[in-house]
Amino acid sequence: MTSSTIKALQELYDEGAVSSAKFPDNVLLNILKENQIVKLIPIGKTRNKVQLVDKDYLSQYLKVEFSFAITQVYSKIVEESSLPSLLKEVLLSKPIEIKTKSYQEIIQNIEKKLPLIIKRMTSRQMSSILFWGLSKVLDNKKEIVSALGGNSPEVMLNVCSMSSDFCEVLFIENYDTYVDYINKKGLEKYIIIYSAGFSTSSLRIREKKGCSLHYSNQNKLDEKNSMRFESWLYKESNEDISISFFGDFDFSGISIFNSLRNLFPEIVMYRDGYDFMLREVHNANSHLPEMASKENQKILK
């Protein structure tokens, strides 16, 4: 975000309302409006007043945008590197973090050591070569290991609709949440999609040849609406379908949402899910990063 945008948001937070002329970024203003954080009140033929509706949610939104800024720095480093495009794609989705190294040092070392990697190596052999003898950096990172070997990781989406028809699409990062949601009542308007973090960030998600769809046994979409959904997903139709994302409130979840915004510019955060998550945080029903083996993630104050 630009300094002028940050200043406008701070004034909005402090005063409760500002002129829309102070927002140079109309895209951001539309996102705030779509998420019902603000509303626009006409004050002239060409001007609007931006009225703050939800101060707490704006506070949380700004914290997320701060994390986006961090991911953008990492993304710029990866994109400007000389790494193969497939490996770039995976690294953009699955950032590698080492406490004692900067993102610049990590990516530069991968560039330098990549010629030493051969397909038959184990993940720990690869890790030791790429990351200063640290053998466990690539543990549980099969997409990165696959890309290092030159293989294209499979893009697979699990799809479930609560009714024969649908009007919105909801991407979910966490598998347990996906299972919970496809068994919930009251979500009949949604197609619910689950995928591993990398897949939902892959450009191939919107290409027939690069994406595999697996419909749940509980899926109730009829043939007509299945074709309608796939035409929309693969950009064969111009239908305007609302789309939202619900993921973990951490670096990985924010990175996935940021990547999905490149594929689906109209995507918004799933407010019902995040409102519930924030209530759980306020009620102390949450954990610190180190309790989930995520010591590299930062708590946003």
N, C-alpha and C positions, 0 to 999 in steps of 0.2 A: 504494500500500500504506500502511496505517496504521502509526504509530510502534510500536505493540505487535506488529504482524506482523513488522516489520523486526527488532525486538528478539528475537523468537522464532526467526527465521531465523538471526540472528547467533549466538545461543546454540547452535542446532542445528549450525551450521558449526563452532563452537569446541569444543563438548563431545561431539558425535556423537549425542546423543539428548536429547529433551525430552519433557515431558508434552504430550499433545494438547490439554489444557486451555489451554495457552498460545497456541494458534492460534485467534484469533477468526474467521478466514476458512476455513470448511470447503471452499469451492470451491478455494482455493489448495492446501490440503492434499490434496485429491483429485487435482489436477493433478500435484503432486509424486509422488503414489503411482502414478498412471497412467504417468508417465514413468520409473518405477522409480528415482527419486532417493531415496525413503524407503520404509520399510515400517512398518506399524502392528503393534505387539505388545501384546495385551491385558494389562493389569495390574490389572484389577478388573472389576466388572460394567458400569460405565459409562465407564471410562477406558482410554486406550491410551497406550503409549509410542511416540513417533515416532523411529524408528531411522534414522540417516543411512546410506544404502547407497553412494552415489556422490558423494564430496566435490567432485571436479573438475567434475562435471556441475552440482551445486548452484551452484558458483561462476559457471559460464557462465549458468545460469538467472537468477541474480540480476542479472547484467549485462544480460540481455535485459529483465528487469522494469524496470530503470532506464531503458532506452530506451522502454519502454511508458509510463513516467511522463512523459517528454518528449512523446510523441505525444498523451497525454491532455490536456496543457496546450494543445497546438495544436488538438486536436479541440474543446475547450471554447470556444476563441476563435471557431472557424468556426461551430459550432452556435449560438452566441449572437449571431452577426452577423445582419444583415438581408438577406443575399444570397439569391437564388432557391434553392429546394431542390435543383434539378438541379446548379447550380454548387457548392453546399455538398458534395453527394455526391462530385463529382469532386475537389474540393480536399481532402477528407478522405482520399481515396485517394492523391492525388499532391500532397504538401505542396510549397509554393513556398518556397525558401530564398534569401535575399539576405544576403551577409555583413554588411553594414552596417546591416541593418534587423531589428527584432524581428518575431515572428509577428503581434503586435498591430498594428504599423505597417503590415505588408503587407496584412492583411485589411481594416483600416480604409481604406487607400488604394484597394483594389479597390472597396469600398462607395462611396467618394466619386466615383471616376472611371467606374464602370460605366455610368452614363447616357450617356457619351460614345462608347461602343463601338457600332458598327453592323456588321451581318453581312458586308458586302462588304470589310471591312478584312482586311489580311494579319495574320499572327501577329506580325510585328515592329511593325506599326503599333499593334496592341492592346497589346503589351508596353511600347512607349514611353509610351503614355498611362497605363497602370496602374502602372508601376514606375519613376517618376522619370527618364524618358528612357532607361532601359536597354532596348535593343531586342531582346536575345537571350534574355531570361528564359523566353519561351514556345517557344523552339526545341525541337523533338522532344517537345512536349507537346500532341499533337493532340486528346486528350480534353478538356483544359482549353479550348483554342481553340474546339472544337466547342460546349462548354457555354456559353462566353461569347457565342456567336452564337445561343443558345437551342435548339440541336439536341441531341437525346438520343443520346449515343454508343452504338453497337451493343455489346451484351453477347454475346460469342461464346466458347463453350467447345470446346476440342479434346479429344475423349474417345477413350481406347484401353484395352481390356481384354486382358489376356494369356491369358484363357481364356474358355470359354463361360459360366462361372459366376464369381462374385466374392463376397468377404466384407468387403473394406475399400476405402476410397476415399482416394486420395493426390493432393492438389493440389500442383502444381509451378509455381514462379514463372518459372524460367529456361527459355527455349525449347531451348537446347542440352542442358540436363539432361533435359528432356522427351524429346527425340529419343534421347538415350542410354538412358534408362530403358525406353522402349517396345521397345528392341532387346536388352534384358538378359534373361537367364534367371533364374528363381527368384522372379519377381514375379507368379506366376500368380493369386495371391489378390486382386490389386489391379485396380481401375479407376483409370487414371492420367489426370488432367485438367490441361491447360495453358490458361492464358489470360493476356492482357496484365494488368499489375498493376491497372489500374482495374476491369476486368471482374470480377475475383475479389473486389473489395470492394463491388460494386454490390448494392443490395438486390434488383434485378431478376433476379439470378442464380437466385432461387428462384420466379420467376414465368414461366409458359409464354409469355406475351405479350411478355416483356421479355428472353428468353434464347434464343439460337440454339445448338443442339448440332451439332457436326460430328464424326462418327465417323471415325477414322483407317482407312485401307485395311488396316492390320494388326489392326484391332479384331476380336476373336473372340467377342464377346457374342452369344448367340442371342437370338431375338425375345422369349422369355419374360423373360430377365434384363435385356434392354434396357428393357422395360416396368417391371420391378421397380426398376431404377436411376432411371428418370425419375419414377416415382411417389414415390420417396424424395426426390429432388432438389426436386420441386415440392410437397412437403409433402402429398401425397395419400395417403400411408401412414404408419403409425407404427412402421415397422421400425427397429430400433436397429442402425445400421451404423457401424462404427469409421471414423474419418476423421482424416487427418493432413495436415500441410503441410510442404513443403520449399522454402525460398526462400533468397535471399541473406542473409548475416548482416550486414545494414546497415539504415539507417533505412527504406528502401522495403520491404524484406522483412518487417521487424518490423511496419510499419504495415499491410501486407496481412494478416499473421497476426492482428493485433489486430482488424481489420475482419471477418475471417472468423469470429472468435470470437463476434461479434454475430449472425452468421447460423447458425453451427454451434457452440453452446456447448460441445459435447463434443470439439471438435477439439484435437489435441495436435501437438507438433512431431515430425517424422519422425526418430526417434532415430538410425537407421542412417545417414541422410544427414548429420546434424549431427555425429555421432561421427567420420565420415570427414573432414568439413570441419575439425574441431578438430585431428585428427591432422595434416592438411596445414598448418595454422597453426603447430603445434608443430615441424613439420619445415621451417619457413621457406618453404613453397611457397604463399605468399600475397602480396598486394600492399597498398601504402598507398593511402588514398583518392585522393590526387592523381595516382597512376599510372593511375587509371581515370576521370579527369575528375570526381571526386566529392569535391572539396576541402571542400565544406560538411559532409561527414559526419565524425563524430568517432570516434576510436579509443577504445574502452572499456578502461581499464586494469584 
